[in-house]
Amino acid sequence: MSQCLARLWRYAMVLSHKRDVADDLVQSTCVRALERCAQVVDSAGTDRWLFSILHSIWVNELRAQHVRQGQGFVDVNELDTPADAFSFEDQRWHSQVMQRVNGLPEAQRNAVFLVYVEGFTYQEAAMTLSVPIGTIMSRLASARLTLAKNSGTSSRQGEKK
């Protein structure tokens, strides 16, 4: 269960970019899930159900606050990557990748996170975000193009000659 909470918190950080907001989102998700636990028929889909609840709470918060744009990006150093898990070069690469991903528009960033980090299928990501599967495919394609363009110029600058 703690692994599921960690994944939810990580997604909340992707959405909100703020630790305190991520904590509140996960807490609200857990409360709502407990209130509606009778809805769970297939325990295999519980993770996706929890991610959908979290996303729904986030969207409702945005609507309630009338905030549509201007969310700051999470500092790459705040993502709690264990320092001993990576070499210095791996940490540097991880930091660069996260900066590029955080530079994507929110819709693309969410799709990238759910599919490539959490391992959701396109269909599961579409259901979680309440969008058609074609939208997920389009967002991922656009994100890949943007990341590929950005990595081509940035990686050349960092190469040793």
C-alpha positions in Angstrom: 0.0 0.0 0.0 2.8 2.4 0.8 4.2 1.9 -2.7 0.8 2.9 -4.1 0.8 6.0 -1.9 4.3 7.0 -3.1 3.1 6.7 -6.7 0.0 8.8 -6.0 2.2 11.4 -4.3 4.6 11.4 -7.3 1.6 12.0 -9.6 0.3 14.8 -7.3 3.8 16.4 -7.5 3.6 16.2 -11.3 0.2 17.9 -11.2 0.8 20.5 -8.5 4.6 21.1 -8.3 4.2 21.8 -4.6 4.9 19.3 -1.8 2.1 20.6 0.5 -0.5 20.6 -2.3 0.7 17.0 -3.3 0.2 15.9 0.3 -3.3 17.4 0.4 -4.2 15.8 -2.9 -3.1 12.4 -1.7 -4.9 12.8 1.6 -8.1 13.9 -0.2 -7.8 11.0 -2.6 -7.5 8.5 0.3 -10.5 10.0 2.0 -12.6 9.9 -1.1 -11.5 6.3 -1.9 -12.5 5.2 1.6 -15.8 6.9 1.3 -16.4 5.1 -2.0 -14.6 1.8 -1.4 -17.9 -0.1 -2.2 -17.5 1.0 -5.8 -14.4 -1.2 -6.2 -15.4 -4.3 -8.0 -12.1 -5.5 -9.4 -9.1 -4.9 -7.1 -6.7 -5.2 -10.1 -7.9 -1.8 -11.2 -7.6 -0.1 -7.9 -4.4 1.8 -8.8 -6.0 3.3 -11.9 -9.2 4.1 -9.9 -7.1 6.0 -7.3 -5.2 7.9 -10.0 -8.5 8.9 -11.5 -9.8 10.1 -8.2 -6.6 12.2 -7.6 -6.9 13.7 -11.1 -10.5 14.5 -10.6 -9.8 16.2 -7.3 -7.0 18.2 -9.0 -9.3 19.4 -11.8 -12.0 20.3 -9.4 -9.5 22.4 -7.4 -8.3 24.2 -10.5 -11.9 25.0 -11.5 -12.7 26.2 -8.0 -9.7 28.5 -7.9 -10.2 29.6 -11.5 -6.6 28.8 -12.2 -5.9 27.9 -15.7 -2.3 28.8 -16.3 0.9 29.9 -14.7 1.7 27.0 -12.5 5.3 27.0 -11.6 7.5 24.0 -12.2 8.8 21.7 -9.6 12.5 22.1 -8.9 14.2 19.0 -10.2 16.1 18.7 -6.9 12.8 18.3 -5.1 11.9 15.0 -6.7 13.8 13.0 -4.0 16.0 11.0 -6.3 18.1 8.9 -3.9 21.7 10.3 -4.3 23.3 6.9 -3.9 21.0 5.3 -6.5 22.8 7.1 -9.4 26.3 8.1 -10.4 27.0 11.8 -10.8 26.6 11.5 -14.6 23.3 9.6 -14.1 22.1 12.3 -11.7 23.0 15.0 -14.2 21.2 13.2 -17.0 18.2 12.6 -14.8 18.1 16.3 -13.9 18.3 17.4 -17.6 15.5 14.9 -18.6 13.2 16.1 -15.8 13.8 19.8 -16.7 12.8 19.0 -20.3 9.7 17.0 -19.3 8.7 19.8 -16.9 9.0 22.2 -19.8 6.2 20.4 -21.6 2.6 21.7 -21.5 0.7 20.2 -18.6 -1.5 17.9 -20.8 1.6 16.4 -22.5 3.4 16.2 -19.1 0.5 14.3 -17.6 0.3 11.8 -20.5 4.1 11.2 -20.4 4.0 10.6 -16.7 1.1 8.2 -16.7 2.4 6.2 -19.7 6.1 6.3 -19.4 6.6 6.6 -15.6 3.6 4.7 -14.2 3.4 2.2 -17.1 -0.3 2.8 -17.8 -1.5 1.7 -21.2 -2.8 4.4 -23.5 -6.4 3.3 -22.7 -5.7 3.4 -19.0 -4.2 6.9 -19.2 -7.1 8.0 -21.3 -9.6 6.7 -18.8 -7.6 8.3 -15.9 -7.6 11.7 -17.6 -11.1 11.3 -19.0 -10.0 11.9 -22.6 -10.2 9.8 -25.8 -7.3 7.4 -26.4 -6.5 9.3 -29.6 -5.8 12.4 -27.4 -3.3 10.5 -25.3 -1.6 9.3 -28.5 -1.5 12.8 -29.9 -0.1 14.3 -26.7 2.6 11.6 -26.4 3.6 12.1 -30.1 3.8 15.9 -29.6 5.8 15.4 -26.4 8.2 13.0 -28.0 8.8 15.5 -30.9 9.4 18.4 -28.5 11.7 16.4 -26.3 13.6 15.1 -29.4 14.1 18.6 -30.7 15.2 19.9 -27.3 17.6 17.1 -26.7 19.3 17.5 -30.1 20.4 21.0 -29.3 21.1 20.5 -25.6 23.1 17.3 -25.9 25.4 18.9 -28.4 26.2 21.7 -26.1 27.1 19.3 -23.3 29.3 17.0 -25.4 33.0 17.0 -24.8 35.2 17.9 -27.8 
